[in-house]
Amino acid sequence: MTTYIIRRLLLFIPVLLGMTIVVFATVALSPGGTGASLLAREGGMDPRARKAIEAYYNKRYGLKDPLPVQYFRWLNEVSPIGFHQNEDGSRGRFGIKMPDLGESLVRHRPIIDLVKECLPITVLLNVITIPIIYVIAIVAGIRAAQKRGKFADIGMGSVLLGLWSFPQMLAGVLAIGFLASRQYAKLFPTNGLHDLRSGSMPFLPAFTPVGFNPGWMLDMGWHLVLPVLCLCYVSFAFLAKLERGAMLENIALDYVRTARAKGLPERTVLLRHVFRNSLIPLITVAVNILPALLGGAVVIESIFGIDGMGKLTVDAALMHDRELVLSDALVLGFVGIVAYLVADIAYVLADPRVSYD
């Protein structure tokens, strides 16, 4: 198992290289390229000043260099092993160094600072969403398998199919229009993670002389209700149907009949034997759930005005911010391949028959 993990960790390098090469080529070969998009933001500037800024961009980011040279310059910056950079900008000695994600071409801020601000928000959304998805999916899937062919199974299956078919973008727009609009319910806030007055709120809810104060934490939780619901429903609808199928497949096997013949309670048979073996499909799909949630977060974060990694990546792509797009792709890609490694380890924990030795 240790040898397998080490081999998989070493494979991270070519996977990340291939992914960043594709992203770099896509940004560099897009209409206008990086340099044109930067200069277009300077508007009707004096031609001499415009030329000076163009020279500055070309010197700083090497926009006139061949594309392979530009890519290897960026790769040298983000790699923990490479050429050190001297104070005058020249190339120094080769060795171990501190990785540097660089600076945003448009926002003129260190990318690591932008990631530190946005990544925790997206992680928070996923930390809340993933347990909800799996709890609902597992409970609904087991219940549907127990009531196979009955009204509860058919009704639950129809509802789950409808939820899975409903677009997240439309769900977000309708949620804001009906549940957050003043014309209708006005039950939830429309955007952001906090109220404008959250800076003066206590951390926990409290009763004050002027009334109830929800506090910073409850205020954030109330802002997260609609985004989390919009992120959840598609995934748990799909996983519940998958869990139902896995449960029914295992219930028909010989070991289940043997367990029942021994007089074990039905609850023990389902939860101890059938459920454990039905986890394998859920673990397989879990690898794709995290990237899918990150992809869904792009839409949800944009609709609800949440400044997470999804929104940061979309804004960077629209502004042709090459350095930020590459760094976001590197971070999100690393998270994705780590999820695949965790899934492989989970296979061994869920099924003793799986071995990588």
Secondary structure per residue as TSV (DSSP state, phi and psi in degrees):
chain	resnum	aa	ss	phi	psi
A	1	M	-	360.0	-41.8
A	2	T	H	-63.0	-42.1
A	3	T	H	-62.1	-40.3
A	4	Y	H	-64.2	-43.6
A	5	I	H	-63.1	-42.6
A	6	I	H	-62.6	-42.0
A	7	R	H	-63.3	-40.0
A	8	R	H	-67.1	-38.8
A	9	L	H	-63.3	-37.7
A	10	L	H	-68.1	-29.6
A	11	L	H	-72.2	-14.5
A	12	F	H	-57.2	-36.4
A	13	I	H	-63.9	-55.0
A	14	P	H	-64.9	-32.4
A	15	V	H	-64.2	-48.2
A	16	L	H	-66.0	-36.7
A	17	L	H	-62.0	-48.7
A	18	G	H	-61.8	-40.6
A	19	M	H	-65.4	-45.9
A	20	T	H	-69.1	-30.8
A	21	I	H	-63.8	-43.8
A	22	V	H	-63.5	-44.2
A	23	V	H	-65.2	-43.4
A	24	F	H	-61.1	-45.3
A	25	A	H	-64.3	-38.2
A	26	T	H	-63.1	-44.7
A	27	V	H	-68.9	-44.1
A	28	A	H	-68.2	-34.4
A	29	L	T	-93.8	1.9
A	30	S	S	-70.3	157.9
A	31	P	T	-56.5	127.4
A	32	G	T	92.2	-33.0
A	33	G	H	67.1	-173.2
A	34	T	H	-74.6	-44.9
A	35	G	H	-64.5	-42.7
A	36	A	H	-63.7	-39.5
A	37	S	H	-67.3	-33.5
A	38	L	H	-68.8	-45.1
A	39	L	H	-70.7	-29.1
A	40	A	H	-64.2	-24.5
A	41	R	T	-77.0	-11.1
A	42	E	T	-83.0	-7.1
A	43	G	-	64.0	-146.7
A	44	G	S	-83.2	60.7
A	45	M	-	-82.3	156.6
A	46	D	-	-56.7	137.7
A	47	P	H	-56.8	-37.3
A	48	R	H	-68.8	-40.9
A	49	A	H	-66.6	-36.7
A	50	R	H	-64.1	-40.2
A	51	K	H	-67.2	-36.1
A	52	A	H	-65.8	-40.5
A	53	I	H	-67.1	-39.1
A	54	E	H	-60.7	-42.5
A	55	A	H	-64.2	-37.2
A	56	Y	H	-64.5	-45.2
A	57	Y	H	-63.6	-42.1
A	58	N	H	-64.6	-37.6
A	59	K	H	-73.1	-41.6
A	60	R	H	-74.3	-43.1
A	61	Y	H	-107.4	-1.5
A	62	G	-	62.6	40.2
A	63	L	T	-69.5	-18.3
A	64	K	T	-91.0	-8.8
A	65	D	S	-73.4	159.1
A	66	P	-	-58.7	151.1
A	67	L	H	-57.3	-41.7
A	68	P	H	-59.8	-36.9
A	69	V	H	-66.0	-41.7
A	70	Q	H	-62.2	-41.8
A	71	Y	H	-65.8	-44.9
A	72	F	H	-68.7	-27.6
A	73	R	H	-65.8	-44.7
A	74	W	H	-65.1	-41.2
A	75	L	H	-62.6	-37.1
A	76	N	H	-65.1	-34.0
A	77	E	H	-70.9	-42.3
A	78	V	H	-85.9	-12.8
A	79	S	S	-82.6	143.1
A	80	P	S	-74.3	-12.0
A	81	I	E	-124.8	124.1
A	82	G	E	173.7	-161.8
A	83	F	E	-86.9	131.0
A	84	H	E	-71.0	152.2
A	85	Q	E	-107.0	127.4
A	86	N	-	-75.5	169.6
A	87	E	T	-64.3	-30.1
A	88	D	T	-84.7	5.3
A	89	G	S	90.8	-5.3
A	90	S	-	-78.4	164.8
A	91	R	E	-81.7	131.5
A	92	G	E	-103.1	-150.4
A	93	R	E	-73.7	159.0
A	94	F	E	-95.1	135.6
A	95	G	E	169.4	-163.4
A	96	I	E	-77.8	134.8
A	97	K	-	-144.9	173.4
A	98	M	-	-83.3	122.9
A	99	P	-	-61.6	145.4
A	100	D	-	-135.3	118.0
A	101	L	-	-73.6	-8.4
A	102	G	-	89.1	-163.1
A	103	E	B	-124.2	140.6
A	104	S	-	-63.6	131.0
A	105	L	T	-68.0	-29.0
A	106	V	T	-99.6	-44.7
A	107	R	T	-83.4	-15.4
A	108	H	-	55.6	42.9
A	109	R	S	-132.5	150.3
A	110	P	B	-58.3	134.0
A	111	I	H	-65.4	-33.4
A	112	I	H	-61.0	-33.8
A	113	D	H	-68.2	-40.0
A	114	L	H	-65.2	-40.8
A	115	V	H	-65.8	-40.6
A	116	K	H	-63.2	-30.4
A	117	E	H	-78.4	-38.5
A	118	C	H	-95.0	-35.1
A	119	L	H	-61.5	-43.4
A	120	P	H	-59.2	-30.9
A	121	I	H	-68.4	-46.4
A	122	T	H	-65.9	-39.3
A	123	V	H	-62.2	-41.1
A	124	L	H	-59.8	-44.9
A	125	L	H	-59.4	-41.6
A	126	N	H	-74.3	-35.5
A	127	V	H	-63.7	-35.9
A	128	I	H	-77.1	-39.9
A	129	T	H	-74.8	-45.2
A	130	I	H	-61.2	-47.1
A	131	P	H	-60.7	-38.8
A	132	I	H	-62.2	-44.0
A	133	I	H	-58.8	-48.4
A	134	Y	H	-74.6	-36.1
A	135	V	H	-63.5	-48.6
A	136	I	H	-64.9	-42.6
A	137	A	H	-64.6	-43.5
A	138	I	H	-67.7	-45.5
A	139	V	H	-63.5	-45.9
A	140	A	H	-66.4	-39.6
A	141	G	H	-65.8	-44.0
A	142	I	H	-64.7	-42.7
A	143	R	H	-63.1	-41.6
A	144	A	H	-66.8	-36.1
A	145	A	H	-68.2	-36.4
A	146	Q	H	-66.2	-34.7
A	147	K	T	-105.0	36.8
A	148	R	T	-55.3	128.7
A	149	G	T	80.3	-6.3
A	150	K	S	-92.3	177.7
A	151	F	H	-61.2	-39.5
A	152	A	H	-62.5	-40.2
A	153	D	H	-68.4	-46.9
A	154	I	H	-66.8	-44.7
A	155	G	H	-64.5	-43.6
A	156	M	H	-65.0	-39.5
A	157	G	H	-63.8	-39.1
A	158	S	H	-66.0	-42.4
A	159	V	H	-64.6	-44.2
A	160	L	H	-64.6	-39.5
A	161	L	H	-63.7	-40.1
A	162	G	H	-64.6	-41.6
A	163	L	H	-64.6	-43.1
A	164	W	H	-63.8	-29.1
A	165	S	H	-85.3	-11.1
A	166	F	S	-87.0	124.7
A	167	P	-	-64.7	139.3
A	168	Q	H	-64.1	-38.4
A	169	M	H	-61.7	-45.6
A	170	L	H	-65.6	-38.5
A	171	A	H	-62.6	-41.3
A	172	G	H	-64.6	-43.4
A	173	V	H	-64.8	-43.3
A	174	L	H	-67.4	-36.4
A	175	A	H	-63.1	-42.7
A	176	I	H	-67.9	-42.0
A	177	G	H	-66.4	-35.2
A	178	F	H	-106.3	-34.2
A	179	L	H	-98.6	-16.3
A	180	A	S	-119.5	-5.2
A	181	S	-	-82.9	145.4
A	182	R	T	-67.5	-23.3
A	183	Q	T	-73.0	-18.9
A	184	Y	T	-123.9	-115.0
A	185	A	T	-78.7	-41.9
A	186	K	-	54.1	48.8
A	187	L	-	-92.4	-28.5
A	188	F	S	-128.8	158.4
A	189	P	-	-71.4	157.9
A	190	T	S	-85.7	-35.1
A	191	N	S	-155.4	171.4
A	192	G	S	78.4	-179.9
A	193	L	S	-109.2	-12.9
A	194	H	S	-145.5	156.8
A	195	D	-	-71.8	156.2
A	196	L	T	-61.5	-24.3
A	197	R	T	-96.7	13.1
A	198	S	G	-66.2	-24.8
A	199	G	G	-62.8	-27.5
A	200	S	G	-97.5	2.6
A	201	M	S	-83.6	150.4
A	202	P	-	-70.7	164.9
A	203	F	S	-67.8	-42.4
A	204	L	S	-108.2	158.5
A	205	P	-	-59.6	147.1
A	206	A	E	-156.8	153.6
A	207	F	E	-94.7	127.1
A	208	T	E	-116.2	168.9
A	209	P	T	-57.8	-25.7
A	210	V	T	-94.6	1.0
A	211	G	E	131.2	-166.5
A	212	F	E	-79.8	130.6
A	213	N	E	-109.0	117.3
A	214	P	-	-65.0	-22.8
A	215	G	H	82.1	163.2
A	216	W	H	-64.2	-44.2
A	217	M	H	-68.8	-47.2
A	218	L	H	-65.5	-35.3
A	219	D	H	-62.9	-42.9
A	220	M	H	-65.9	-41.3
A	221	G	H	-60.8	-39.1
A	222	W	H	-66.7	-35.9
A	223	H	H	-69.5	-24.6
A	224	L	H	-88.4	-8.0
A	225	V	H	-60.0	-55.3
A	226	L	H	-65.4	-46.3
A	227	P	H	-58.3	-41.3
A	228	V	H	-66.9	-41.5
A	229	L	H	-60.8	-42.2
A	230	C	H	-68.7	-29.9
A	231	L	H	-78.0	-27.9
A	232	C	H	-80.3	-45.2
A	233	Y	H	-64.6	-35.5
A	234	V	H	-67.2	-44.1
A	235	S	H	-69.5	-44.5
A	236	F	H	-71.6	-27.4
A	237	A	H	-65.1	-42.9
A	238	F	H	-68.7	-45.3
A	239	L	H	-67.0	-33.7
A	240	A	H	-64.0	-42.5
A	241	K	H	-65.1	-38.1
A	242	L	H	-65.6	-42.5
A	243	E	H	-64.6	-39.7
A	244	R	H	-59.7	-47.2
A	245	G	H	-63.2	-40.4
A	246	A	H	-66.5	-39.7
A	247	M	H	-63.8	-45.2
A	248	L	H	-65.2	-35.5
A	249	E	H	-65.4	-40.4
A	250	N	H	-77.3	-31.2
A	251	I	H	-61.4	-30.9
A	252	A	T	-81.9	-1.6
A	253	L	S	-83.2	164.6
A	254	D	H	-66.4	-36.5
A	255	Y	H	-65.3	-27.0
A	256	V	H	-71.8	-42.4
A	257	R	H	-63.1	-36.8
A	258	T	H	-65.6	-43.1
A	259	A	H	-62.9	-39.4
A	260	R	H	-69.0	-36.3
A	261	A	H	-66.6	-27.0
A	262	K	T	-76.2	-6.6
A	263	G	T	90.4	15.1
A	264	L	-	-68.3	143.3
A	265	P	-	-60.4	148.7
A	266	E	H	-59.3	-36.4
A	267	R	H	-63.3	-41.1
A	268	T	H	-66.2	-41.0
A	269	V	I	-61.3	-44.4
A	270	L	I	-70.6	-48.9
A	271	L	I	-81.7	-31.7
A	272	R	I	-91.2	-32.4
A	273	H	I	-110.1	-57.7
A	274	V	I	-68.0	-45.6
A	275	F	H	-63.4	-41.1
A	276	R	H	-62.8	-42.8
A	277	N	H	-72.4	-21.5
A	278	S	T	-85.1	0.5
A	279	L	H	-75.3	-22.1
A	280	I	H	-56.9	-48.6
A	281	P	H	-61.8	-35.9
A	282	L	H	-66.5	-38.0
A	283	I	H	-65.6	-40.6
A	284	T	H	-60.7	-44.9
A	285	V	H	-72.9	-27.3
A	286	A	H	-59.3	-29.1
A	287	V	H	-61.3	-36.8
A	288	N	H	-90.1	-13.3
A	289	I	H	-66.4	-44.2
A	290	L	H	-63.4	-51.1
A	291	P	H	-60.3	-35.1
A	292	A	H	-65.7	-39.4
A	293	L	H	-65.8	-38.8
A	294	L	H	-64.3	-39.1
A	295	G	H	-67.3	-41.7
A	296	G	H	-66.5	-31.2
A	297	A	H	-64.6	-25.8
A	298	V	H	-58.7	-47.1
A	299	V	H	-70.7	-47.7
A	300	I	H	-66.0	-42.6
A	301	E	H	-63.7	-36.1
A	302	S	H	-69.6	-41.4
A	303	I	H	-67.6	-43.8
A	304	F	T	-95.1	9.1
A	305	G	T	62.3	40.4
A	306	I	-	-101.7	124.9
A	307	D	-	-85.7	74.8
A	308	G	S	-106.7	-170.2
A	309	M	H	-66.5	-34.8
A	310	G	H	-61.5	-49.8
A	311	K	H	-65.9	-37.4
A	312	L	H	-62.1	-41.7
A	313	T	H	-67.9	-41.9
A	314	V	H	-64.2	-45.2
A	315	D	H	-61.6	-40.2
A	316	A	H	-64.5	-40.1
A	317	A	H	-66.9	-40.7
A	318	L	H	-66.1	-33.1
A	319	M	T	-92.2	6.1
A	320	H	T	54.6	37.6
A	321	D	-	-82.7	87.8
A	322	R	H	-57.8	-47.1
A	323	E	H	-62.3	-40.7
A	324	L	H	-71.7	-39.4
A	325	V	H	-62.8	-44.7
A	326	L	H	-64.0	-42.1
A	327	S	H	-67.3	-40.8
A	328	D	H	-63.1	-42.6
A	329	A	H	-62.8	-38.2
A	330	L	H	-64.6	-45.1
A	331	V	H	-65.9	-49.4
A	332	L	H	-68.0	-35.7
A	333	G	H	-65.5	-39.5
A	334	F	H	-62.9	-42.1
A	335	V	H	-62.0	-39.6
A	336	G	H	-65.4	-44.8
A	337	I	H	-74.6	-26.9
A	338	V	H	-65.5	-36.8
A	339	A	H	-62.3	-38.4
A	340	Y	H	-64.1	-40.2
A	341	L	H	-65.6	-42.5
A	342	V	H	-62.7	-37.6
A	343	A	H	-64.2	-40.6
A	344	D	H	-63.0	-39.4
A	345	I	H	-67.6	-37.6
A	346	A	H	-65.8	-30.0
A	347	Y	H	-57.0	-44.9
A	348	V	H	-64.1	-40.1
A	349	L	H	-69.6	-34.2
A	350	A	H	-83.2	-32.1
A	351	D	-	-133.0	109.2
A	352	P	T	-61.4	-18.3
A	353	R	T	-72.4	-19.3
A	354	V	-	-83.2	129.4
A	355	S	-	-147.6	141.1
A	356	Y	-	-107.9	10.2
A	357	D	-	-80.8	360.0
